[in-house]
Amino acid sequence: MPRTSRNPRLETVEPIGKRVLIRKDEDKKITKVGIHLPDRLEIPTITGRVVAISAEVAKDENYPIEQYDRVLFNPKHGVPVDFEGDNRLFVIPIEDIVAVFRAADSGQAE
């Protein structure tokens, strides 16, 4: 029986509706001042990077979110994506993104 070679297909996750795909940042175990945090610390908001944006969000000027933005989000309504072993990907409704981190403009107008 002849063997057929199958190339594995690369899968991507594309959010639909008013949602974005976020890669959650690593959980911090020690604060900046050296306090050790317990493993099961409940934090209502977490940070991450935007991996993909739905077409609906990309077209809407009310949402200044771009791919690779670092955001603060509430994971309560997020759907975990079992796409990788570390399981740090989440599909998040746009309403659950509460802040976008922006670099401060160091140049000041005189």
C-alpha positions as semicolon CSV with decimal commas, in nm:
position;residue;x (nm);y (nm);z (nm)
1;M;0,000;0,000;0,000
2;P;0,158;0,333;-0,102
3;R;0,221;0,591;0,167
4;T;0,087;0,937;0,110
5;S;0,275;1,216;0,276
6;R;0,058;1,475;0,440
7;N;0,197;1,811;0,526
8;P;0,072;1,928;0,863
9;R;-0,135;2,241;0,820
10;L;-0,056;2,544;1,028
11;E;-0,361;2,650;1,225
12;T;-0,437;3,004;1,326
13;V;-0,704;3,144;1,552
14;E;-0,906;3,435;1,416
15;P;-1,149;3,595;1,660
16;I;-1,491;3,694;1,525
17;G;-1,742;3,951;1,644
18;K;-1,617;4,214;1,886
19;R;-1,332;4,001;2,021
20;V;-0,953;3,989;2,026
21;L;-0,704;3,709;2,082
22;I;-0,462;3,781;2,366
23;R;-0,152;3,599;2,490
24;K;-0,153;3,639;2,866
25;D;0,172;3,754;3,025
26;E;0,355;3,512;3,253
27;D;0,226;3,513;3,608
28;K;0,457;3,703;3,841
29;K;0,575;3,517;4,146
30;I;0,767;3,804;4,307
31;T;0,671;4,173;4,315
32;K;0,918;4,450;4,233
33;V;0,987;4,502;4,603
34;G;1,056;4,130;4,660
35;I;0,727;4,005;4,805
36;H;0,658;3,641;4,709
37;L;0,306;3,590;4,574
38;P;0,112;3,269;4,638
39;D;0,044;3,042;4,338
40;R;-0,334;3,074;4,364
41;L;-0,356;3,451;4,391
42;E;-0,685;3,576;4,247
43;I;-0,628;3,890;4,042
44;P;-0,937;4,023;3,858
45;T;-0,739;4,185;3,575
46;I;-0,428;4,063;3,398
47;T;-0,198;4,184;3,124
48;G;-0,115;4,038;2,787
49;R;-0,033;4,108;2,423
50;V;-0,289;4,129;2,144
51;V;-0,217;3,848;1,897
52;A;-0,511;3,897;1,659
53;I;-0,807;4,131;1,620
54;S;-1,141;4,049;1,463
55;A;-1,232;4,233;1,142
56;E;-1,522;4,400;1,325
57;V;-1,293;4,550;1,591
58;A;-1,029;4,652;1,334
59;K;-1,290;4,856;1,140
60;D;-1,437;5,025;1,448
61;E;-1,267;5,357;1,529
62;N;-1,404;5,342;1,886
63;Y;-1,150;5,070;1,968
64;P;-0,789;5,194;1,936
65;I;-0,649;4,842;1,968
66;E;-0,377;4,712;1,739
67;Q;-0,195;4,383;1,705
68;Y;0,095;4,353;1,954
69;D;-0,050;4,616;2,191
70;R;0,004;4,536;2,558
71;V;-0,332;4,550;2,733
72;L;-0,490;4,514;3,074
73;F;-0,796;4,288;3,058
74;N;-1,055;4,117;3,273
75;P;-1,041;3,742;3,200
76;K;-1,388;3,672;3,346
77;H;-1,560;3,633;3,006
78;G;-1,249;3,514;2,822
79;V;-1,243;3,180;2,648
80;P;-0,915;2,990;2,687
81;V;-0,777;2,855;2,360
82;D;-0,626;2,509;2,404
83;F;-0,392;2,573;2,113
84;E;-0,055;2,546;2,284
85;G;0,086;2,351;2,574
86;D;0,119;2,657;2,798
87;N;-0,245;2,758;2,736
88;R;-0,185;3,133;2,764
89;L;-0,412;3,230;2,471
90;F;-0,756;3,374;2,537
91;V;-1,034;3,508;2,315
92;I;-1,156;3,817;2,499
93;P;-1,462;4,035;2,430
94;I;-1,345;4,386;2,344
95;E;-1,546;4,523;2,636
96;D;-1,321;4,330;2,877
97;I;-1,010;4,520;2,768
98;V;-0,986;4,795;3,025
99;A;-0,661;4,969;2,924
100;V;-0,394;4,982;2,656
101;F;-0,033;5,051;2,757
102;R;0,122;5,327;2,544
103;A;0,476;5,461;2,548
104;A;0,493;5,815;2,683
105;D;0,606;6,077;2,431
106;S;0,941;6,196;2,563
107;G;0,957;6,503;2,336
108;Q;0,785;6,807;2,478
109;A;0,664;7,099;2,267
110;E;0,805;7,434;2,366
